[in-house]
Amino acid sequence: MNSKTVLITGCSSGFGKQSAKLFQSKGWNVVATMRSPEKEADLGELENTLLCRLDVTDPQSIREVVDKSLDAFGRIDVLVNNAGISGVGVFEQWDEDSIHDLFDTNVFGLMRVTKAVLPVMRRQREGTIINISSLAALIAFPFASVYSSAKFAVEGLTEALALEYAPFNISVKAIAPGSYETSLYTSMDEGILANGDDQIRAYSAKLATKMNDNVTQMAQQGGEPSDPREVAEKVYECATEDTPTHNVCGRDAESFLQMKKSLSEQEMSQFISDQVVPKDV
């Protein structure tokens, strides 16, 4: 049995599920978590894989998963904070409860799981925490104001924790994926988009159309859809190699990052506006 163990949140689909399969194929012990493990068929059949219920908004379920992980494998070497929910819409369309729900999963939930695992890693005197961020945390896109602000918070937390916990030999890193077919960022919440006055709803509909076209093009750089397994491979790389605190994944994310470095703030803002913002409002 491999002595290395990874705990991954949000394994029901997408990046989390791909990461769980990759780590398991490399001989790791995997704690694959999700809100409804009874619905998962594939991961439960894999060797050295513990399938657990975990809701990052439920502190009790977090404590139980940490205990089960230690009972099964004795240690937690890597935590992958992947669980998250999406959200797009003009800012005025977001009610306070919806904003709170998004932050409760994407920011506070990530904090809860991290805080539960950090004492384990301190006792081990080693560990790695990998937070899945977003291209929307590198560049604040219109129509994603609430989502971007949550993901910006994840990047800031990652950078601070990387400094705080380095003396304990604990690495903390973030990965910002670009646009993928499984990307949270590409999904639309019709309930949120129905909010607001006539002017805001009409503007939101135009933004949604232009954003969908733009994201589709970004996700198919070079004519081929981006493969979410790229993110799993980046997660494994960050878990096993000396990589920076901030990482990107995907051709579009790399392109935008280089553009942000080379353009002035005004030039970058103008480029994003031209790509996404409708002019006829």
N, C-alpha and C positions, 0 to 999 in steps of 0.2 A: 504494500500500500504506500502510495506517495505521501510524504510527510507534509506536503503543501496543500493548504485548503483555501478556497475562494468562496466568499459569500456574495451573491449577486441579487439585487432587487429588481423587480419588474421583468421576470423571465417568461411571462406568458406569450410573448411574441417579440419580433424585432431584434434590436441590438442585444437585449438581455438574453433571449433564448439562443441567439447565435453565439454569444459569449460563453454561455453555459456549455454548449456542445463543444466549442473549441477547447476550453480548459479541460473538459473531461477527456477529449481525444488526446490531450497532451499528458495524461496520467494524473491530473490533479483530482483531489477530492472537491466536489462541488456542492454547495448549499444553494439550490435554486429556489427562489422565493417568488410568490405572487399572491394576489388576493384570493384566487379561487383555484387552488392546486388540484381539486377534484376534477376539474375540466381538462387538465393537462395529461396527454397520453405519452408523448415522446420521451420527455426528460425522465419520467418515473421509471423507465425501463433501462436506463443507463447505469452501469456499474459505478460504485463510489459516488453516487449522486443522491443527495438528500433533498427531497421535495417538501417544502414547508409553506404554510400560509403565513403571509406577512402583509400587513397594511401599514404603510409608513405613517399614517395618521393615528395609529393605535399603539400607544407605548407598551401595553401588555404583550401584544403579539411580537413586538420587537424583542423584548426581554426573553420571551419563550424561544424565539429563533436563535438568539445568541447562546442560550443554554443548551438547546438541542445540537447546535453546531459543535460546541465544546464536548458534549457527551459523546457525539458520534466520532469526531476526528481529533479532539484534544487541543486544537488551536485554530485561529483564523489569521491567515497570512495576508490575504488581500480582501478588501471590501470594494465592491463595485456598486456605487449608487447610481442605478439606471432608472428606477421607477420615476415616472413623471406623467403629467397630463398636459394637453395642448390648450391653446387658446388664442384666437385671433378675433379682431373686431376693432372698430374705432373706440378710443378710450371712453367716450361718453356712453357707449353701449354696455359697458361693464357695470353691473351692480356690485355693491360691497360684498355680498355673500360669494359671488362668483370669483371676485378678486381674492378673497380669503381662502376659498377652496383651492385655487391654483397655487397660491403661496404655501398653503398647508402641506401640499404634496411635494411641490418642486423645491421648496426651500426648507421649511420647518421639518418636513418628513425626512429629508436628507440629513438635517442636523440631528434629529432624534436617533437615526440609525448610526450615524457617525459617533455620537456621544456614547452609545451603548457598546460600540466595538473598541473605542480608543483605550479603555482600561485593560482590555485583553491584550492589545498590542503593546501597551506599556509594560505589562508583566513579561511579555515575550522579549521585550527590548528590540522589537523589529515589527515591521508591517508596512503595507502600502494601501492607501485609500485612493480610489479613482472615481471622480465625479463626472458623470456625463452631462455636458453642458449643451451648447448649441451655437451654430453660426449666428443666431440672433443675440448671443451674448458678446460677440465681437463687434457686430454692427447693429445698431438699433433700427430695425426696419419699421416703417409706418405699417399700421394694421396689426402690429405685434407689440404694442406698448407695454401691456401687462406681462405677457410672456417674456419679452426681452428684459424687463426689469427684474423678473425672478431669476432668469439665467445669468444676468449680470451679477446678481447677489451670489450665485453659486461660484462664479469665477473669483469674486472678491474673497469669499470665505475660503476657497481653496488656497489662494495665495497667502492669506494670513495663517492658516493652519500649517502650511508647508514650513513656514518660519517658526511657528510656535513649537511644533513637535519634532523638528529635526534633531534636537538633543536626545530624543528617545529612539533615534534611528527609525522614525516613521516618516515615510514619504507620502505626500499628498499632491495629487495631480488632477488636472481637468482635461477632458477631451471634448472639443467642440466639433461635432459632425456637421457637415453641410447638408444639402438636400438629398434625401433618399426616399425610396418608395414607401418605406416604413416610418418616415419622419413624422414626429408629432406635429411639427410646424405646418405640414401641408393639410391638416384636417381642419374642417370648418364646423363650428358649433352654430347650428341654425337658430337655437334659442337666443344666443347672444346677438346674432346678426339681425334678429327681429326687433331688438330694442332700439329706443331713440325716436326722435321726431322724424318727419318725412324727409327733411333735408339730410340728416345724418344717415338714415337708412339707404337713401339713394346713393349717397357718397360711399357708404360701406359696400354696397353692391358693386359699384365700379371698381373699388379697391380690390374686392375679392376676385373679380374677373381678371384684372391685370396681375394680381399676385399669383393666381393659379397658373396663368400663362408663363410668368417669369420663373416660378419655382419648377415647373415642368421642364423648361429649357435648361435650367441649372442642373437638374437631376439627370439630364441626358447629355452631359458634356461629351463631345466626340461621337455622338450618335448612339451610344450605349447607355442604358440605365445604370446608375450607380448601384453597386452591390453592397447591401448592408453588412456582409461578411467583412468588408474592409474595416468597419468600426470594431467588430470583434477582434480582428487581428491587431488593431491599434491598442485595444484594451490589453490584450495579452503582451504586446510589446512594452506597454507602460508598466505592467506587472512584473516583467522579468528583465528589463533592461534599464539603463540609466538614461531617462528621458527628461525633458524639461517639465516645469510645473504646468505650463499652458501648452496644450497640443491641439492641432486641428486634424480633421480627417475628411477627405473628399476633395475632388479637384476644384469645386466651386469655393469651398472654404479656404483652400490654399490660395486661390486666385484673389479672393476678396481680401485676405490678410496681406498679401503683397501689395495690392492696390491701396489699402489703408496706410501702409508704410510709405508708399511713394507719392501719394497725393496729399495736398493740403486738406485740412478739415473742411473748408468750403467746397473744394473740388469733389471730395468724397460725398458730401451731403448732396451736391447737385447731381452727381451720378446716380445715387440711390433714388432721388426724387424723379429723375428722368425715367428710370426703370420701372418704378412702382406707382408713383402718385398720379392719378388722373388729373388733367388740367381743367376739364370742363365740369365744374361743380355748381 
